[in-house]
Amino acid sequence: MKTILNILMTLSITLLISCGGKEEKKKEGFSYEKTTPTETKTTKIEKVAPSATVDLTNKGVGPIKSLVLESEIDQSMASNGEAVFKKMCAACHRTDKKFIGPAPKGILDRRTPEWIMNMILNPEVMVKEDPLAKDLLIEFNGAPMANQGISEEDARAVLEYFRTL
């Protein structure tokens, strides 16, 4: 009986020592607590398409260095320009919407008259040297404007027609 009592006593002491006095360490990581992530605001910078870019300082590269437009539209010149446009340009340009090339409607609100004339008269050099013309080439899938061999007089008439759109 004394042996049983010693065994029971030893078991009790061992049990008390093994169960008590331990501190649990919290593990970092998974938690059931709901946390709110820090909100960050990002501002989207919208890039304006080259065809919608307004640049009223660039005169382009070509023979036209200066051009002053009269306040009144020359209707006979504009109708001649419309005929030239329909014959030479309408295969790639629609007056009021993008097609193979940009729409000329409102072009004078975005480009200088000199730039427009130089683009009509000198498209190869414009695409090589003018940054805006380069960007337009990229926007319109690398389809370069063909040099139609339009005279300066006809190009001026087309410009006058663009003023009526």
C-alpha positions as CSV (number, residue, x, y, z in Angstrom):
1,M,0.0,0.0,0.0
2,K,2.8,2.3,0.7
3,T,4.1,1.7,-2.8
4,I,0.8,2.5,-4.3
5,L,0.6,5.7,-2.3
6,N,4.1,6.7,-3.5
7,I,3.2,6.0,-7.1
8,L,0.0,8.0,-6.8
9,M,1.8,10.9,-5.2
10,T,4.5,10.9,-7.9
11,L,1.8,10.8,-10.6
12,S,-0.1,13.7,-9.0
13,I,3.0,15.8,-8.7
14,T,4.0,15.0,-12.3
15,L,0.5,15.8,-13.4
16,L,0.6,19.2,-11.6
17,I,4.0,20.1,-12.9
18,S,3.2,19.2,-16.5
19,C,-0.2,21.0,-16.7
20,G,0.5,24.3,-15.0
21,G,2.9,27.2,-15.4
22,K,3.3,27.2,-19.1
23,E,2.7,30.4,-21.1
24,E,1.4,30.0,-24.7
25,K,3.1,32.0,-27.3
26,K,0.8,33.6,-30.0
27,K,1.7,32.7,-33.5
28,E,1.7,35.5,-36.0
29,G,-0.2,34.8,-39.2
30,F,-3.7,33.6,-39.8
31,S,-6.4,35.3,-37.9
32,Y,-10.1,35.4,-37.8
33,E,-10.2,39.1,-37.1
34,K,-11.4,41.2,-40.0
35,T,-8.9,43.7,-41.1
36,T,-9.4,46.6,-43.6
37,P,-6.5,47.1,-46.1
38,T,-5.2,50.6,-46.4
39,E,-6.9,52.2,-49.3
40,T,-4.7,53.7,-52.0
41,K,-6.0,56.0,-54.7
42,T,-4.6,55.7,-58.1
43,T,-5.3,58.3,-60.7
44,K,-5.5,57.1,-64.3
45,I,-3.7,59.2,-66.8
46,E,-5.7,59.0,-69.9
47,K,-3.7,59.4,-73.0
48,V,-5.3,61.5,-75.7
49,A,-5.3,59.9,-79.1
50,P,-3.1,61.8,-81.6
51,S,-6.1,62.4,-83.8
52,A,-7.8,64.2,-80.9
53,T,-4.6,66.1,-79.7
54,V,-4.8,69.8,-80.1
55,D,-1.6,71.4,-81.3
56,L,-2.0,74.9,-82.8
57,T,1.7,75.8,-82.8
58,N,3.2,73.0,-85.0
59,K,3.4,74.1,-88.7
60,G,4.7,70.8,-89.9
61,V,7.5,70.1,-92.3
62,G,7.1,71.2,-95.9
63,P,6.8,74.1,-98.3
64,I,4.1,76.0,-96.4
65,K,5.7,78.2,-93.7
66,S,2.9,80.7,-93.2
67,L,-0.7,80.9,-94.2
68,V,-3.3,83.4,-93.2
69,L,-7.0,82.4,-93.7
70,E,-9.5,85.0,-94.5
71,S,-12.4,85.4,-92.1
72,E,-14.9,84.6,-94.8
73,I,-14.9,81.2,-96.5
74,D,-14.4,81.3,-100.2
75,Q,-17.3,79.2,-101.4
76,S,-16.1,78.6,-104.9
77,M,-12.7,77.5,-103.6
78,A,-14.4,75.3,-101.0
79,S,-16.6,73.6,-103.6
80,N,-13.4,73.0,-105.7
81,G,-11.8,71.6,-102.6
82,E,-14.8,69.3,-102.0
83,A,-14.4,67.9,-105.5
84,V,-10.7,67.3,-105.0
85,F,-11.4,65.7,-101.6
86,K,-14.0,63.3,-103.1
87,K,-11.7,62.4,-106.0
88,M,-8.4,62.1,-104.2
89,C,-9.0,61.6,-100.5
90,A,-12.4,59.9,-99.9
91,A,-10.9,56.5,-100.4
92,C,-9.2,56.8,-97.0
93,H,-11.0,59.6,-95.2
94,R,-14.6,60.1,-94.2
95,T,-15.5,63.7,-93.4
96,D,-17.0,63.0,-90.0
97,K,-15.6,59.8,-88.7
98,K,-12.3,57.8,-88.5
99,F,-11.8,55.4,-91.4
100,I,-8.4,54.4,-92.8
101,G,-7.3,58.0,-91.9
102,P,-8.5,60.6,-89.5
103,A,-11.7,62.6,-90.1
104,P,-11.1,66.2,-91.3
105,K,-14.2,67.6,-89.6
106,G,-13.0,70.1,-87.0
107,I,-9.4,69.7,-88.0
108,L,-8.8,73.4,-87.9
109,D,-9.7,73.3,-84.2
110,R,-6.8,70.9,-83.6
111,R,-4.1,71.8,-86.2
112,T,-2.6,74.9,-87.9
113,P,-3.5,75.5,-91.5
114,E,0.2,75.2,-92.4
115,W,0.4,71.7,-90.8
116,I,-2.7,70.6,-92.8
117,M,-1.3,71.9,-96.0
118,N,2.1,70.3,-95.4
119,M,0.5,67.0,-94.6
120,I,-1.4,67.1,-97.8
121,L,1.5,68.2,-99.9
122,N,4.4,66.4,-98.2
123,P,3.1,63.3,-96.3
124,E,6.3,61.2,-96.6
125,V,8.5,63.8,-95.0
126,M,5.9,64.7,-92.4
127,V,5.6,61.1,-91.2
128,K,9.4,60.8,-91.0
129,E,10.1,64.2,-89.3
130,D,6.9,65.5,-87.6
131,P,6.2,64.0,-84.2
132,L,2.5,64.4,-84.5
133,A,2.4,62.8,-87.9
134,K,4.4,59.9,-86.6
135,D,1.9,59.4,-83.8
136,L,-1.0,59.5,-86.3
137,L,0.7,56.9,-88.3
138,I,0.9,54.6,-85.3
139,E,-2.7,55.4,-84.3
140,F,-3.9,54.5,-87.8
141,N,-2.2,51.1,-87.8
142,G,0.8,52.2,-89.8
143,A,-1.2,53.1,-92.9
144,P,0.7,56.1,-94.3
145,M,-1.0,58.9,-96.2
146,A,-0.3,58.5,-99.8
147,N,1.2,61.4,-101.7
148,Q,-1.5,62.1,-104.3
149,G,0.6,64.7,-106.1
150,I,-2.0,67.4,-105.3
151,S,-0.9,70.9,-106.3
152,E,-0.6,73.6,-103.8
153,E,-3.7,75.4,-105.2
154,D,-5.8,72.2,-104.9
155,A,-4.4,71.6,-101.3
156,R,-5.5,75.1,-100.4
157,A,-8.9,74.4,-101.9
158,V,-9.2,71.2,-99.8
159,L,-8.2,73.2,-96.7
160,E,-11.0,75.7,-97.5
161,Y,-13.4,72.8,-97.9
162,F,-12.4,71.6,-94.4
163,R,-13.4,75.0,-93.0
164,T,-17.0,74.2,-94.2
165,L,-17.3,70.9,-92.3
